[in-house]
Each structure stands twice: as structure tokens, then as C-alpha cells.
Amino acid sequence: MDYLDIQGPCALKGTVKVSSSKNASLPILAATLLYPGKCRFTNLPELSDINFFIQILQSLGATCEEGTVDASSIESYQADYDLVRKMRASVLVLGPLLSRFKQARVSLPGGCAIGSRPVDIHLSGMEKLGANIKIEAGYIEASCEKLVGAKIVLPFPSVGATENLMMAAAYAEGETIIDNAAREPEIEDLANFMTKLGFSVEGAGTSTIVIKGRSVEEMSSIEVTHEIIGDRIEAATYIIGALITNSTARVEGFKSVHLDIVLDTLKSMGAQLLIEEDAVEVRPSGQLSGTRVETAPYPGFPTDAQAQLMALMGVCKGDSQISEHIFENRFMHVPELARMGYDIKVDGRVAYIKGESSLKAAPVMCTDLRASAALVLAAMAAEGTSQINRIYHLDRGYAKLADKLKSLNVNIERVKQ
Ligand code: EPZ
């Protein structure tokens, strides 16, 4: 397995452009199953999660070539366990298959490192639309005579459930209202793509999304082109990279408004940031001050940037605290960070981070995608050469990470094994 060698401490300089968003690309790829024509994407990110999802679309009979997906002739409605277990977001094919073909058989996505990740909110919403759902031999068996629009109030603003239900409602008869919907920018991008396909989706980005069902017969099949939004979490990672090394960087290719609370938090810690519409420039900021953060659904502090912020907090003046309210087990980076000199205590969902740690390089192991990013950031600040193992976790969500960090003057090598 490949690993990364990172020699710290680094001084970043230069400009990096983030790739398109993993968490926008996945639901948008699922939505191609709704469309009886070709969809062309100008900037799909080169990520293993995207490659897995394309394999799932192909297993259903879609034709996928060079950034295009054509789901006009789907032959199967089953997403198999061996693919779903690698790509838990594949549960997102459930809504579009059920809506367009009135049936779907999708392996229950198992849990993952950061939590049990149930899909009860997805399934109960689909039942409200008229679907028959049963769980058999580890598979979700969904079917319906037809789906009828309904008002669905989510018990929690689940990102995946919001996306799955938007797609399930696409061909439901009449109007569907999703209340307490997730408000993430990736959901707005999905809605923009669905609108291009010819669907009626209003209110994405707010807590109330209204979908007026279409009929398959009235859909056109002209080719649709879409450019996916930049990855705000990748952007946050590089911004924190410049701050943890008290150096500079210009991070481009994303909407800074999608990182409002992250940028506000960093500025409150003393970060000197020049914020433009599609870029953020990190200026020399000196040692930042610790703070307290609670993760929350968008527009609250994103759980996907929690591990990266924790790495920064370890070198701040004074102590910090992070409460993780979204996932039940998202502190697995803590013991690995401790190997590099961090002093972090975890009590349930709260992590207490001592400031002013003097970081020393160490061999460490990735456990999940964002935990891996935290280890990379820590290694950039630590004295000596760290070896970061199991970087297949990183490849899920960070395209060309070593190349991008090298372009920012980081002393990093990806060692192939
Ligand atoms: C999406 O996951 C993202 N993944 C996650 O990013 C992100 O952390 C998460 O949203 C929260 O922002 C993609 O978009 C592909 P949720 P998702 O449904 O949809 C519970 C990354 O690092 N829940 O909002 O799975 C669930 O257990 C990944 O890029 C239920 O209980 O997140 C969790 O505790 C990690 N029942 C909470 O809600 C359900 O039916 C949030 O889950 C669904 C969710």
C-alpha cells in the first residue's frame, strides 16, 4: 500500500485550486439515473469514491465514458453488496431507481469507521411517498405501484436523506414538501442539476424543499452539461494547512460563502485571511488562539472540517474544545495525533485539546477520510519526517493531494508500494 512521507516543518507558499466537490458529485451522479439521456460533467473529481460510484452506475446498465453518463437504458435495479460496502453513498441510487422504475434492490450500506450511519430517515420518507420497503438478507427491497407526493418532515436534517428524497419525489405524482431538509451547498448543486434535467425543485439551500413531480413520458433526452461546485472541505483543509505552519497560501476554485462559519471561526482565532468570492488568501498570522467549536448541520460548523481544525488547535495559544454532534465516533484521529505530540482528552462527544504542543514527526495510520487530512496537516507542522500509512482513505476525497501540496512548497513524497 502506498504511503506519504512528509518532512516538516513546512512553509507553504503559492496557489492551489481545489477539485470539484465529492459530496456534490455523488448525489448528482445518482441523479443521472432519473434521466433518459446523456449527462456530461466538465469537472468530475479524480477520486476513488467517484470511480466506485461510476462502477455502480455501470452495474445498473448506464453507459459511462470520459465524464459522461447515459442512463437511458438501465437493465438492472440492484446495487450489489460488494460495491455498496465500498461506497456507502451508493444508497443514493435508491431514490432515483424507485422514482423512475418503481423498484430498487440496494444492499444496506454497513456502518463505517465514523458511525453506524443508518438510513431509517431515507426509508421512512420513501414510505410516506407510497413505497413498500422491506429489509431482506441485508438488502433494501423497495417497490411501488406509483409514488404520490407528500409532506415529509425529517427528524434530523440528514444530507443523504434529503438528496435521496428529492430524487424519489422527481416522478412522484403531485407535490412533495421536504421539511427540516439539510441546507448544504451540495444539495443546492443537486437541485440545480435536477432543474437542468427538467425537474421542478424549489427551495434547495433552505429547510423547505418543494418538488413538483414530472412524468417520465414528458421528459426530453437532450444532452445536459453540468459543472460541479468546488470542494469547500478540501479548501478548508488547505487553508488550515497554511495556518498550522504559520505560512501563506492562496486557495481557489470554491465559493468562500460556503465556508462562512469556518472562516469566521479561523478569524476569531487570529487568522489573517483575504476573502474573495471564489478564493481565500492566507496571510502570515502568527500563533493563533484556541477556541471552542460545536459541529452542526449547515450552515453550522461542518463535521467534515472538525479533524482538520483539531490539528490546528494543538499548536494554538491556550486550550480548545470541540463537540462533535453529527457522528458518534469521529475522534479516531486523536490517538494518531497523540503519537505526534498532541495532548487531547476525549469525553464522549467532546474533545479537549491542549495548546502549544511541540509536534514531532512519527509514523501514523489513517483511519477515515477527514482524520487522514488531520494527520497530513500535523505532519506539515511537526519536526522531522512523518510516514502516513493507509492513504487509500485520503484518495477517497482528496484528488492529487501530494501534487497539490508539493505545488504549495510542502516537502511531500507519495511512495508507491
Ligand atoms: C453526508 O453524509 C456526507 N457524505 C458526509 O461527508 C458528511 O459528514 C455528512 O453528510 C454530514 O454533513 C456525502 O455527502 C457523500 P447525514 P450522510 O445523513 O448523508 C444520522 C465526508 O467526510 N442519520 O447528514 O451520510 C447519521 O447516522 C463524509 O466527506 C440517521 O440517523 O450524513 C449521522 O449521525 C463523511 N438516519 C447524522 O444523521 C438516517 O437515515 C448525519 O448523517 C440518516 C442519517
Boltz pocket constraint, residues with backbone or C-beta under 6 A from the ligand:
constraints:
  - pocket:
      binder: B
      contacts: [[A, 22], [A, 23], [A, 24], [A, 26], [A, 89], [A, 115], [A, 116], [A, 117], [A, 118], [A, 119], [A, 120], [A, 121], [A, 122], [A, 123], [A, 156], [A, 157], [A, 158], [A, 159], [A, 160], [A, 161], [A, 182], [A, 303], [A, 304], [A, 325], [A, 326], [A, 327], [A, 328], [A, 369], [A, 370], [A, 397]]
      max_distance: 6.0
